[in-house]
Amino acid sequence: MKRPLISGFPFGRGQPTGDGTRNISVFSDAEPEKLKEEQEQYPQNIIVSSRYTILNFLPKSLLEQFRRLANVYFLVIGMIAVVGYYTNAYETAVQPAGILGPVIIVVLISVIKDGVEDIKRHRADHTINTQTTQRVDSYGKVEEIEWRDIKVGDVLVIDTDEEIPADCVVLTCGGIQGPICYVETAAIDGETNLKMKLPALSTAETKSGPMANFEVSKDRRTVTGPLASLKCNVFAETPNSSIHRFNAYIRSELTTREQIALTEKHLLLRGSTLRATEWCLAGVVYTGADTKLSLNSKQTPSKLSSVDRIVNRTLAIAIGTMILVCIISMIFEIIWVDSESHADYLCIHKTGLCESGMPSSVLTIFTFATLYNNFVCISMYVSLEMVYLCQGFFLSNDLKLYDEDTDTPAECHTSGACADLGQVQYVLSDKTGTLTKNLMVVQQFSVANKIYGKPLGKLDAVPGATPISITSDSRGSLSMNQGVRTSLSLTEMRPSKLSPSDFDPTGINDVPALLVHTLFYPALEAVKALSVATPESSTVDAAAIPQPNAADVDDAERTLLLQFLRVLVYCNTAMLMPDEAGKQEVDSFEELVERLQAESADEVALILSAADNCGVLLEKRTTTEIVASGLKNYYATGNRTQTMQSAATESVELLAVNEFDSDRKMMSVVIRLQTPVTGSPLLKSRTMLLCKGADSSVIAKTDPKASKFLNLCKAHIDYFANTGLRTLALAYKELDDAELEGWLNEYHAATSAISGRKEAMKACALKIEQNMVLVGAIGIEDELQDGVPDAIATLHSAGVNVWMITGDKAETAVAIGKKCSLVQPGRDEIVRIVN
């Protein structure tokens, strides 16, 4: 990865310590001269995306113009004409000004165009570098400074909705949200979901007790609080381009802990925006060229368009042909002159009044070169430049490329790139968020021998599938006539919307609605013989509908349902934003929808599905505690009675989080139930691991002997994938105290490591994510963006090859490909799936 061009400023990294880390003094009270000397080791906090400066514009721009073969050609021909015109070595067929004049005009036009485009880049850079932020001095006074004046070690006051000007460590924050701040990284990774950041000092213990609160005045002029506690040393790794990794630790003389470990959860990246947080104090650790955003940026390239490259190849052929013609002409000229031709009017010999005559020689090849110079049209590049400018103008003013929602037109920064638009042969597109809306909705899930949800398609991909007739009743439920029974809701059903008549009268009113509206697969053979028909082809036969009753759900299945929903609600990194009054708890589904934030749209879909379809509401979540209501309905009989007589909510202590990574393809949490019962007589421990992730990864870590419905769940996953749903598998594991204590020691050691933390965390996760019990799987739908099938069909008609990149199962990828016209039925083409 190339470093960005930071013209005229040092690229110094500072002096690393012996272990390859930086020792950064934050809020330092050192002598001004010493402090200035330390800060000059690091690059200035500016970003330069332009290509040229005043000093290098002319030579670099001219060098850029002479990458075009035609300009080189006419320059050479012009030099040949100059030599022939001012010497007697050979004759020139044209005046030098007749060749060099047009060349100078053509090059000058291109240079001016490049200069105008680069001035726009300079102006954009100046706008960014002169934005203002606020810095705290040692007396608690807040001063306004420009971004380019920010130094490593400064403490900044960042307001809500303010862009982060440099890579900073969150020291403390304030507002109704408590000791947590949130950022939006859409400008960096395209994710619009808020990400939680943890202040390094807010929860630290000082030698005199808990750290006092900081306060920033409403006018943002002063900061009050224990300013001395802001004086600390940050030992950070040397700058790198990984936006998902940050290994560092803080040392402060005032805190009781020798050092406080820092991760990417404590780092605010330049380019992100502070959201849902009133203010935060942040210490600057990386500036300018050292920020992760800059390290992931390439120097502005000097590109030749596809048309320019084609023209260069064509000119090479034309010039080669011209040279061959010149050589042949020279040979014939020498032969003809040596044959004692006496055509005096041609001034071949210097006789009489013929002053320009000269002996024939191989140098006459240059005479013929000037004579045949029109093999290449000098006005061709002028025409191309005019075409590029017009294309750029039309592109920037095309209403079809204007986004009304964001008031954003298309922008053409380099007019020469317009030529490449018509030369595109391959389009590689991400699926999630590009072809799809990234708005996840849980459509189906599998627990034990049942699929819960709505029918979305046919199992025609399952070998041996045979049709089964389906009947429907007046309530929109379906049933099958071969011993496989169903009661699938054809409309979105919430527990709050259902009346008692929607439940079987045999006494399961306390079981939420989604348990009643289920599709029962009693055996794997039934799945293989199942073909789901469409509602339009069904017939009404209400008497044939077998209704479920309480006997259908035994303790084993209730345990799986309970653990399944615990994974949905607890196994995530979601957060609940406080309301305007600062209340942390959520009381209703509507309030949950409004205040729920998560880094992944999948997590939002799972939590909302648990609340909307299953009646399990996430009420509160902090860094150490999670509270949910509604799980009592899934407790086994004895546990349920005890719970209904006591608290209606279930509270758990969050002990550890093993975050998702691309190698494991799963995430897990370790929790401890705060209630006296586990919810099922089959669960012996109140401490357990909850896990979710890619089905291939999770199933590989499960215990086949303990996972009774393993093969059936695999069939359900294939069914989900064949209907175009994204699939996740869920599992759990009970932990005993001895195993947990030893593992937590390793976990805390890994989280405190400054080097090799990612590898240590991964090793810890892999150690505990073993021999789990599979509880089920989920099918999530991500709707296509509007107009995607038509857009892909248009690209196909233009001969463009389209590739879709996704981490989903191959079956899901093919199903989505068919929906978006990427794979067309009956079309003679090869579907390539590259792993």
C-alpha positions in Angstrom: 0.0 0.0 0.0 1.5 3.3 -1.1 1.7 6.1 1.4 -0.2 9.3 0.7 1.8 12.2 -0.7 2.5 14.6 2.1 4.5 17.2 0.3 7.1 19.2 2.2 6.5 17.6 5.6 8.5 15.0 7.5 7.4 11.4 7.6 9.1 10.7 10.9 7.6 8.0 13.1 9.2 9.1 16.3 11.5 7.0 18.4 10.0 3.6 19.2 10.6 1.9 22.5 12.6 -1.3 22.7 9.5 -3.5 22.1 8.6 -1.7 18.9 6.0 0.6 20.4 5.6 4.4 20.6 5.7 6.2 23.9 3.4 9.1 23.6 3.0 11.7 26.3 -0.6 12.8 26.5 -1.5 16.2 28.0 2.2 16.7 28.7 3.4 19.6 30.9 7.0 19.4 29.6 9.0 22.5 28.7 7.7 24.1 25.4 11.0 23.6 23.6 11.2 20.0 24.6 7.6 19.3 23.8 8.0 20.9 20.4 11.0 18.7 19.7 9.0 15.6 20.7 6.1 16.6 18.5 8.2 17.3 15.5 9.1 13.7 15.3 5.6 13.0 14.0 4.0 14.1 10.7 1.9 17.2 10.6 -1.8 16.6 10.7 -2.5 17.4 7.0 -3.6 15.4 4.1 -2.5 16.2 0.5 -4.4 14.4 -2.3 -3.1 16.7 -5.1 -0.5 15.6 -7.6 1.5 18.8 -8.0 3.0 21.7 -6.2 4.1 25.1 -7.6 7.7 23.8 -7.9 7.1 20.5 -9.6 4.0 21.3 -11.6 5.7 22.1 -14.9 8.2 19.2 -15.0 5.8 16.6 -13.7 2.9 17.8 -15.9 5.2 17.8 -19.1 6.4 14.4 -18.2 2.8 13.3 -17.9 2.0 14.7 -21.4 4.9 12.9 -23.0 3.6 9.5 -21.9 1.5 9.9 -25.0 3.3 8.5 -27.9 2.0 11.0 -30.4 3.5 13.9 -28.4 6.9 12.2 -28.3 6.6 11.5 -32.0 6.0 15.1 -33.0 8.6 16.4 -30.6 11.2 14.1 -32.3 10.0 15.1 -35.8 10.2 18.8 -34.7 13.8 18.3 -33.5 14.7 16.6 -36.8 13.2 19.6 -38.7 15.2 22.0 -36.5 18.5 20.2 -37.2 17.8 20.1 -41.0 16.7 23.7 -41.1 19.7 25.2 -39.3 22.4 22.8 -40.6 23.5 21.4 -44.0 23.4 17.7 -42.8 20.1 17.1 -44.7 17.1 18.9 -46.1 13.9 19.3 -44.1 10.6 19.2 -46.0 8.7 21.4 -43.5 9.4 24.4 -41.4 10.2 23.5 -37.7 7.5 26.0 -36.5 4.9 24.1 -38.6 5.5 21.0 -36.4 6.5 22.3 -33.0 3.8 25.0 -33.0 0.9 22.6 -32.9 2.7 20.3 -30.5 3.2 23.2 -28.1 -0.5 24.2 -28.4 -1.7 20.6 -27.8 0.6 20.1 -24.8 -0.3 23.5 -23.4 -4.0 22.7 -23.5 -3.5 19.4 -21.7 -1.2 21.0 -19.1 -3.8 23.7 -18.4 -6.5 21.1 -18.0 -4.4 19.1 -15.5 -3.6 22.3 -13.6 -7.3 23.3 -13.3 -8.2 19.8 -12.0 -5.3 19.8 -9.5 -6.3 23.3 -8.2 -9.7 21.7 -7.3 -7.8 19.0 -5.3 -5.7 21.7 -3.5 -8.9 23.6 -2.6 -10.5 20.4 -1.2 -7.4 19.6 0.8 -7.3 23.2 2.1 -10.9 23.0 3.2 -10.2 19.8 5.1 -6.9 20.8 6.7 -8.3 24.2 7.9 -11.4 22.8 9.6 -11.4 23.6 13.3 -11.6 21.6 16.5 -11.1 22.3 20.2 -8.0 21.6 22.3 -7.7 21.6 26.1 -4.7 23.4 27.7 -3.1 22.5 31.0 -5.4 25.0 32.8 -8.6 23.5 31.5 -9.2 26.3 29.0 -10.5 25.2 25.6 -9.0 26.9 22.5 -10.1 26.5 18.9 -7.4 25.3 16.5 -7.2 24.1 12.9 -6.8 20.5 12.1 -3.3 21.1 10.7 -2.2 22.4 14.0 -3.1 19.3 16.0 -0.1 17.6 17.5 0.5 14.1 18.9 -0.3 14.1 22.6 -2.9 16.9 22.4 -6.2 16.4 24.3 -9.2 17.4 22.1 -12.8 18.2 23.0 -15.0 16.5 20.4 -18.7 17.5 20.2 -21.6 15.4 19.0 -21.8 15.1 15.2 -18.3 16.3 14.9 -15.8 14.5 12.6 -12.8 13.1 14.2 -9.7 15.0 13.0 -7.0 12.5 13.9 -6.6 9.0 15.4 -7.4 9.4 19.0 -7.8 7.4 22.2 -11.0 8.1 24.1 -10.1 9.2 27.6 -13.5 10.1 29.0 -16.9 11.2 27.7 -20.1 12.8 29.0 -23.8 12.9 28.4 -26.9 10.9 29.2 -25.4 7.8 27.5 -23.0 7.3 30.5 -19.4 6.3 30.2 -19.7 5.1 26.6 -19.4 7.0 23.3 -20.6 6.1 19.9 -19.2 6.7 16.4 -20.3 6.3 12.9 -17.7 5.0 10.4 -19.7 5.3 7.2 -17.0 7.4 5.6 -14.4 4.7 6.3 -16.1 1.3 5.8 -19.6 2.2 4.6 -21.2 1.0 7.8 -24.0 3.3 9.0 -24.6 1.4 12.2 -23.1 3.1 15.3 -20.1 1.5 16.9 -19.5 1.7 20.7 -16.2 3.1 22.0 -15.0 2.7 25.5 -13.2 5.5 27.4 -9.9 4.5 28.9 -10.1 6.6 32.1 -13.8 6.9 32.9 -13.9 3.6 34.9 -10.3 3.7 36.2 -9.7 3.6 39.9 -7.3 6.3 41.3 -5.2 5.8 44.4 -7.7 8.0 46.3 -10.8 6.2 45.1 -13.0 6.3 42.0 -12.0 8.9 39.3 -14.0 12.1 39.6 -16.2 13.1 36.7 -15.1 15.6 34.0 -17.5 18.3 32.9 -17.3 20.4 29.8 -19.2 23.7 29.9 -22.1 24.2 27.6 -20.2 26.9 25.7 -17.2 24.5 25.3 -14.9 27.1 26.8 -13.7 25.2 29.9 -13.1 21.7 31.2 -13.5 21.0 34.9 -12.4 17.8 36.7 -9.2 16.0 37.7 -7.1 17.4 34.8 -4.0 15.9 36.3 -5.4 12.4 35.5 -5.3 13.3 31.8 -1.5 13.3 32.0 -0.5 9.8 31.0 1.7 7.9 28.7 0.2 5.8 25.8 2.4 3.0 24.6 1.0 2.3 21.1 2.1 0.1 18.3 3.7 1.7 15.3 1.3 3.0 12.7 -0.4 0.4 10.5 -3.2 0.3 8.0 -5.5 -2.2 9.9 -8.6 -0.3 11.0 -9.7 -3.3 13.0 -6.6 -3.6 15.1 -5.1 -1.4 17.8 -2.7 -2.6 20.5 -1.7 -0.2 23.2 -1.8 0.5 26.9 -2.0 3.5 29.1 0.2 4.2 32.2 -0.7 6.9 34.7 0.8 7.7 38.1 -2.7 8.4 39.5 -4.4 5.1 38.7 -4.2 2.0 40.9 -3.6 -0.3 37.9 -0.1 -0.3 36.5 -1.4 -0.2 33.0 -4.7 -0.1 31.2 -5.0 -2.2 28.0 -6.3 -0.4 24.9 -7.9 -2.0 21.9 -9.7 -0.9 18.8 -12.7 -0.3 21.1 -10.8 2.7 22.6 -9.6 4.2 19.2 -11.5 6.9 17.3 -10.4 6.8 13.7 -9.9 10.0 11.6 -12.9 10.3 9.3 -15.4 8.8 11.7 -18.1 10.9 13.3 -19.1 11.2 17.0 -22.8 10.3 17.4 -25.3 10.1 20.3 -22.6 11.4 22.7 -22.7 14.9 24.1 -18.9 15.3 24.2 -15.7 13.3 24.7 -12.1 14.1 25.6 -9.6 12.2 23.3 -5.9 12.0 23.3 -4.2 12.2 19.9 -1.9 9.2 19.0 -1.6 9.3 15.2 -1.6 12.4 12.9 -1.5 13.1 9.2 0.3 10.4 7.2 0.3 8.1 10.3 -3.5 7.8 10.6 -5.1 4.6 9.5 -7.2 6.4 7.0 -4.1 7.8 5.3 -2.2 4.5 5.4 -5.2 3.0 3.5 -5.1 5.7 0.9 -3.1 5.5 -2.3 -1.2 8.4 -3.8 -3.2 10.0 -6.6 -2.3 7.9 -9.6 -1.3 9.2 -13.0 -3.4 7.1 -15.3 -3.6 6.6 -19.0 -7.1 5.8 -20.1 -7.9 2.7 -22.1 -8.4 5.0 -25.2 -5.0 6.5 -24.7 -3.4 3.0 -24.4 -5.2 1.9 -27.6 -4.1 5.1 -29.4 -0.5 4.5 -28.3 -0.5 0.9 -29.6 -2.1 2.1 -32.9 0.5 4.9 -33.2 3.3 2.5 -32.7 2.1 0.5 -35.7 1.7 3.7 -37.7 5.2 5.0 -36.7 6.7 1.7 -37.5 5.1 1.7 -40.9 6.4 5.3 -41.5 9.9 4.3 -40.6 9.8 1.4 -43.0 8.6 3.7 -45.8 11.3 6.2 -45.0 14.0 3.5 -45.2 12.6 2.3 -48.5 12.5 5.9 -49.8 16.1 6.5 -48.7 17.3 3.4 -50.4 15.7 4.3 -53.7 16.9 7.9 -53.4 20.5 6.8 -53.0 20.2 4.3 -55.9 18.6 7.0 -58.2 21.2 9.6 -57.4 24.1 7.2 -57.8 22.8 6.4 -61.3 24.1 9.8 -62.4 20.8 11.5 -62.7 21.1 14.9 -64.3 17.8 16.4 -63.1 19.4 19.8 -62.3 16.1 21.4 -61.4 16.0 19.1 -58.4 19.1 20.7 -57.0 20.6 17.3 -56.3 24.2 18.6 -56.8 25.8 21.9 -55.7 26.4 23.3 -59.2 25.6 26.7 -60.7 23.0 28.6 -58.9 21.7 25.7 -57.0 22.7 26.6 -53.4 20.7 24.0 -51.5 22.0 20.9 -53.2 23.9 18.3 -51.2 25.3 14.9 -51.7 23.0 11.9 -51.3 23.5 9.8 -48.1 21.7 7.8 -45.4 20.8 11.1 -43.7 18.1 11.7 -46.2 16.0 9.3 -44.1 15.4 12.4 -41.9 14.3 14.4 -44.9 11.7 11.7 -45.6 10.7 11.6 -42.0 9.7 15.3 -42.1 8.0 14.7 -45.4 5.9 11.8 -44.1 5.2 13.3 -40.7 1.4 13.5 -41.4 1.3 9.7 -40.9 0.1 10.8 -37.5 -2.7 13.4 -37.1 -1.6 16.0 -34.6 -5.1 17.3 -34.0 -6.2 13.9 -32.8 -5.3 14.5 -29.1 -7.0 17.9 -29.2 -10.2 16.2 -30.4 -9.8 13.6 -27.6 -9.3 16.3 -24.9 -12.4 18.1 -26.1 -14.4 14.9 -26.1 -13.2 14.1 -22.5 -14.2 17.5 -21.3 -17.7 17.2 -22.8 -18.2 13.7 -21.4 -17.2 15.0 -18.0 -19.6 17.9 -18.2 -22.5 15.6 -19.3 -21.6 13.1 -16.6 -21.7 15.7 -13.8 -25.1 17.1 -15.1 -26.9 13.8 -15.8 -30.1 13.8 -13.8 -30.2 10.0 -14.0 -27.0 10.0 -11.9 -28.4 12.4 -9.3 -29.4 11.2 -5.9 -32.3 13.2 -4.6 -32.2 11.7 -1.1 -28.7 13.0 -0.4 -28.7 15.8 -2.9 -25.6 14.3 -4.5 -24.8 14.6 -8.2 -22.1 12.6 -10.0 -18.7 14.2 -9.9 -16.0 13.8 -12.5 -12.6 14.6 -10.9 -10.5 13.4 -13.9 -12.0 14.0 -17.3 -9.7 11.4 -18.9 -11.3 8.7 -16.8 -14.5 9.1 -18.7 -13.0 7.1 -21.6 -12.7 4.1 -19.3 -16.4 3.9 -18.7 -17.1 2.4 -22.1 -14.1 0.0 -21.8 -15.2 -1.8 -18.7 -15.3 -5.6 -19.2 -15.7 -6.8 -15.6 -17.8 -5.6 -12.7 -17.0 -7.1 -9.2 -19.8 -6.3 -6.8 -20.3 -7.0 -3.1 -23.7 -8.5 -2.3 -24.6 -7.0 1.1 -25.3 -3.3 0.9 -24.6 -3.1 -2.8 -26.9 -5.5 -4.5 -29.1 -5.8 -1.4 -30.4 -3.1 1.0 -28.6 -4.5 4.1 -31.9 -4.5 5.9 -32.1 -7.9 7.4 -35.3 -9.7 8.3 -35.5 -13.1 10.0 -37.9 -15.2 7.8 -37.4 -18.7 9.2 -35.5 -20.6 11.9 -35.0 -24.2 12.8 -35.1 -25.6 16.4 -35.3 -29.3 17.1 -37.5 -30.9 14.4 -39.4 -27.8 13.4 -39.0 -24.9 11.1 -40.6 -21.7 12.3 -41.7 -19.0 9.9 -43.2 -18.5 6.5 -42.7 -20.7 3.3 -40.5 -18.8 0.8 -39.9 -21.4 -1.9 -39.7 -25.0 -3.1 -37.3 -27.7 -2.0 -36.8 -28.6 -5.7 -33.1 -28.7 -5.1 -33.5 -31.6 -2.6 -32.9 -35.0 -4.4 -36.1 -37.1 -4.4 -38.5 -34.3 -3.6 -42.1 -35.2 -4.3 -45.1 -32.9 -4.4 -47.4 -32.8 -1.4 -50.9 -31.2 -1.5 -51.4 -28.3 0.9 -54.7 -27.0 2.3 -55.4 -23.7 4.0 -57.9 -22.5 6.5 -59.6 -19.2 6.8 -56.9 -17.9 9.1 -54.2 -18.3 6.4 -52.6 -21.5 7.8 -51.4 -24.4 5.7 -51.5 -28.1 6.4 -50.1 -31.2 4.5 -51.7 -34.5 3.9 -48.8 -37.0 4.2 -48.3 -37.0 8.0 -46.2 -33.8 7.8 -48.3 -31.1 9.4 -47.9 -27.3 9.2 -49.5 -24.2 10.6 -47.5 -21.5 8.7 -48.6 -17.9 9.2 -48.9 -16.2 5.9 -48.9 -12.7 7.4 -46.6 -11.1 9.9 -47.7 -12.1 13.4 -46.8 -10.5 16.7 -47.8 -12.0 20.0 -49.6 -8.8 20.9 -51.7 -9.1 17.8 -53.0 -12.6 18.5 -56.3 -13.3 20.2 -57.0 -16.4 22.3 -58.8 -18.0 19.4 -55.4 -18.2 17.6 -54.2 -20.7 20.1 -55.1 -24.3 20.5 -57.7 -24.6 23.4 -55.7 -27.5 25.0 -53.8 -25.1 27.3 -50.8 -23.5 25.7 -51.8 -19.9 25.9 -48.5 -19.0 27.6 -46.5 -20.2 24.6 -45.8 -17.3 22.2 -47.4 -17.2 18.8 -44.4 -18.3 16.7 -44.4 -21.6 18.6 -47.9 -22.2 17.3 -47.3 -21.1 13.7 -44.8 -23.8 12.9 -43.9 -26.2 10.2 -43.2 -29.7 11.7 -40.5 -31.9 10.2 -40.6 -35.1 12.3 -37.8 -36.8 10.4 -35.1 -36.1 7.9 -36.9 -38.3 5.3 -39.9 -35.9 5.5 -37.7 -33.0 4.5 -36.5 -34.9 1.5 -40.1 -35.7 0.5 -41.3 -32.1 1.0 -42.2 -29.6 -1.7 -43.9 -26.4 -0.4 -46.6 -25.2 -2.8 -47.8 -21.6 -3.2 -50.8 -20.3 -1.3 -52.6 -19.7 -4.5 -52.6 -23.4 -5.3 -53.9 -24.5 -2.0 -57.4 -25.7 -1.2 -59.5 -24.9 1.9 -59.9 -27.9 4.2 -60.1 -26.6 7.7 -61.1 -30.0 9.2 -57.8 -31.5 8.0 -55.7 -29.1 10.0 -54.0 -30.9 13.0 -53.5 -28.4 15.8 -50.4 -28.5 18.1 -50.9 -29.0 21.8 -48.7 -28.8 24.9 -47.7 -32.4 24.6 -45.8 -31.6 21.4 -43.2 -29.6 23.3 -41.3 -31.6 25.8 -38.5 -30.4 28.2 -35.8 -31.2 25.7 -37.4 -29.1 23.0 -38.2 -26.3 25.5 -34.5 -26.3 26.5 -33.4 -25.9 22.9 -36.0 -23.1 22.4 -34.9 -21.4 25.5 -31.2 -21.6 24.6 -32.0 -20.5 21.0 -33.6 -17.3 22.2 -30.9 -16.7 24.7 -28.4 -16.7 21.9 -30.5 -14.3 19.9 -30.8 -11.8 22.7 -27.4 -12.2 24.5 -24.9 -13.2 21.9 -24.2 -9.9 20.2 -22.4 -6.6 20.6 -25.6 -4.5 20.3 -26.3 -1.4 22.4 -29.4 0.4 23.6 -29.2 4.1 23.2 -30.6 6.1 26.1 -33.7 8.2 25.5 -33.8 11.9 25.8 -34.3 11.6 29.6 -31.3 9.4 29.9 -33.3 6.2 30.7 -31.4 3.1 29.8 -34.2 0.5 29.9 -36.5 -0.4 27.1 -40.3 -1.0 27.7 -41.8 -1.9 24.3 -41.0 -3.3 20.9 -41.4 0.1 19.3 -39.0 1.6 21.7 -36.5 -1.2 21.0 -36.7 -0.5 17.3 -36.0 3.2 17.8 -33.1 2.8 20.3 -31.4 -0.4 19.2 -27.9 0.0 17.5 -25.5 -2.7 16.4 -22.4 -3.0 14.3 -24.1 -5.7 12.2 -27.5 -5.6 10.6 -27.8 -9.3 11.4 -27.7 -8.6 15.1 -30.4 -6.0 14.8 -32.6 -8.5 12.9 -32.1 -11.3 15.4 -32.9 -9.1 18.4 -36.0 -7.6 16.8 -37.2 -11.1 15.7 -36.9 -12.4 19.2 -39.0 -9.5 20.5 -41.5 -9.2 17.6 -42.1 -12.9 16.9 -41.2 -14.6 20.2 -42.1 -12.1 22.8 -38.5 -11.9 24.2 -37.6 -8.2 24.7 -34.1 -7.0 25.3 -34.7 -4.4 28.1 -31.3 -3.3 29.2 -27.7 -3.9 28.1 -24.4 -2.5 29.6 -20.9 -3.7 29.3 -21.4 -6.1 32.2 -25.1 -6.9 32.4 -28.0 -7.8 30.1 -31.7 -7.9 31.1 -34.4 -9.5 29.0 -38.1 -10.2 29.5 -40.3 -13.0 28.1 -37.9 -15.9 28.4 -40.0 -17.3 31.3 -42.5 -18.6 28.7 -39.8 -21.0 27.5 -38.8 -22.3 30.9 -39.6 -25.9 31.7 -42.8 -26.3 33.8 -41.3 -26.2 37.3 -38.8 -23.4 36.6 -41.6 -21.4 34.8 -43.9 -21.5 37.8 -41.1 -20.3 40.1 -40.1 -17.5 37.8 -43.7 -16.3 37.2 -44.1 -16.0 40.9 -41.0 -13.9 41.2 -39.2 -11.6 38.6 -40.6 -11.4 35.1 -37.2 -10.6 33.7 -34.0 -12.6 33.3 -30.7 -10.9 34.1 -27.3 -12.2 33.2 -23.8 -11.1 33.9 -21.6 -10.7 30.8 -18.3 -12.2 31.6 -16.5 -12.2 28.2 -17.0 -11.5 24.5 -15.2 -13.4 21.8 -15.8 -11.1 18.9 -16.3 -12.3 15.3 -13.3 -12.8 13.1 -12.9 -14.0 9.5 -10.9 -17.1 10.5 -13.3 -18.5 13.1 -16.4 -17.1 11.3 -18.4 -17.0 14.6 -18.7 -15.0 17.8 -19.5 -16.1 21.3 -20.2 -14.7 24.8 -19.8 -16.1 28.3 -22.6 -15.3 30.6 -23.7 -16.2 34.1 -27.4 -16.3 35.0 -28.4 -14.0 37.9 -31.6 -15.9 38.5 -31.6 -18.9 40.9 -32.9 -21.3 38.2 -31.4 -22.2 34.9 -34.8 -22.4 33.1 -34.7 -26.2 32.5 -33.9 -29.3 34.5 -31.7 -30.3 31.7 -29.4 -27.3 32.3 -27.2 -27.9 35.3 -24.9 -24.8 35.3 -25.9 -21.1 35.5 -22.7 -20.3 33.5 -22.6 -21.0 29.8 -21.1 -20.1 26.5 -23.5 -18.9 23.8 -22.3 -18.9 20.1 -23.6 -18.0 16.7 -21.9 -17.9 13.3 -21.5 -19.5 9.9 -23.1 -22.9 9.9 -20.0 -24.7 8.6 -17.9 -23.3 11.4 -20.4 -23.7 14.2 -21.4 -27.3 13.3 -17.8 -28.3 13.1 -17.4 -27.3 16.8 -20.5 -29.1 18.1 -20.6 -32.5 19.8 -22.6 -34.8 17.5 -23.6 -37.0 20.4 -25.1 -34.1 22.3 -26.7 -32.5 19.2 -29.7 -34.8 18.7 -31.1 -33.0 15.6 -27.8 -32.4 13.9 -28.6 -34.0 10.5 -32.1 -32.5 10.5 -30.7 -29.0 11.2 -28.3 -29.4 8.3 -31.2 -30.2 6.0 -33.1 -27.2 7.2 -30.0 -25.0 6.6 -29.8 -26.3 3.0 -33.5 -25.5 2.6 -32.9 -21.9 3.8 -29.9 -21.5 1.5 -31.8 -22.8 -1.6 -34.6 -20.2 -1.0 -32.0 -17.4 -1.0 -31.7 -16.9 2.8 -28.5 -16.1 4.6 -27.9 -18.8 7.2 -26.5 -18.8 10.7 -26.1 -21.7 13.2 -26.5 -21.3 16.9 -25.0 -23.4 19.8 -24.3 -23.3 23.5 -22.1 -25.0 26.1 -22.4 -25.3 29.8 -19.3 -24.4 31.8 -18.2 -25.5 35.2 -16.5 -23.1 37.7 -13.0 -24.7 37.4 -13.0 -24.6 33.6 -14.3 -21.0 33.6 -11.8 -19.7 36.1 -8.8 -21.0 34.2 -10.1 -19.7 30.9 -11.0 -16.3 32.2 -7.4 -15.9 33.4 -6.2 -16.6 29.9 -8.8 -14.3 28.4 -7.9 -11.3 30.6 -4.2 -11.9 29.9 -4.9 -11.9 26.2 -7.0 -8.7 26.4 -4.1 -6.9 28.2 -1.4 -7.9 25.7 0.0 -5.1 23.6 1.6 -7.3 20.9 0.0 -10.4 19.5 -3.3 -9.6 21.1 -5.4 -10.7 18.1 -3.7 -14.1 17.9 -4.0 -14.5 21.7 -7.7 -13.6 21.6 -8.3 -16.0 18.8 -6.5 -18.8 20.6 -8.7 -18.2 23.7 -11.9 -18.3 21.7 -10.9 -21.5 19.9 -10.1 -23.1 23.3 -13.6 -22.6 24.7 -15.6 -23.0 21.5 -15.4 -26.7 21.5 -17.9 -29.6 22.1 -20.9 -27.3 21.9 -24.6 -28.3 21.7 -26.3 -27.3 18.4 -29.6 -25.6 19.1 -30.8 -24.6 15.7 -30.3 -22.4 12.6 -31.7 -19.1 11.2 -32.6 -18.0 7.7 -32.3 -14.2 7.2 -33.5 -12.4 4.1 -31.8 -9.3 2.7 -34.0 -7.7 0.1 -32.5 -6.6 -3.3 -32.0 -2.9 -4.0 -34.5 -1.4 -6.3 -33.6 -1.8 -9.9 -30.8 -4.3 -9.4 -32.1 -7.0 -11.8 -32.7 -4.4 -14.6 -29.2 -2.9 -14.0 -27.5 -6.3 -14.2 -29.5 -7.2 -17.3 -28.4 -3.9 -18.9 -24.7 -4.7 -18.1 -25.1 -8.2 -19.6 -26.6 -6.7 -22.8 -23.5 -4.5 -23.0 -21.2 -7.5 -22.8 -20.0 -6.7 -19.3 -19.1 -9.7 -17.1 -20.6 -9.3 -13.6 -19.2 -11.1 -10.5 -20.9 -11.2 -7.1 -18.7 -11.4 -4.1 -20.3 -12.8 -0.9 -19.4 -14.8 2.2 -22.7 -16.7 2.1 -23.2 -20.4 1.3 -22.9 -21.3 -2.3 -26.6 -22.3 -2.5 -27.6 -18.9 -1.1 -25.3 -17.1 -3.6 -26.8 -19.0 -6.6 -30.4 -18.3 -5.3 -29.6 -14.6 -5.0 -27.9 -14.6 -8.3 -31.1 -15.9 -9.9 -33.2 -13.3 -8.2 -31.0 -10.4 -9.4 -30.7 -11.8 -13.0 -27.0 -12.5 -12.4 -27.8 -16.1 -13.3 -30.6 -16.5 -15.9 -32.5 -19.7 -16.3 -32.0 -21.4 -19.6 -29.0 -19.1 -20.5 -26.0 -21.0 -21.8 -23.4 -19.8 -19.4 -21.0 -21.0 -16.8 -21.7 -20.2 -13.2 -18.3 -20.0 -11.5 -18.1 -20.2 -7.7 -14.7 -19.3 -6.4 -13.9 -20.1 -2.8 
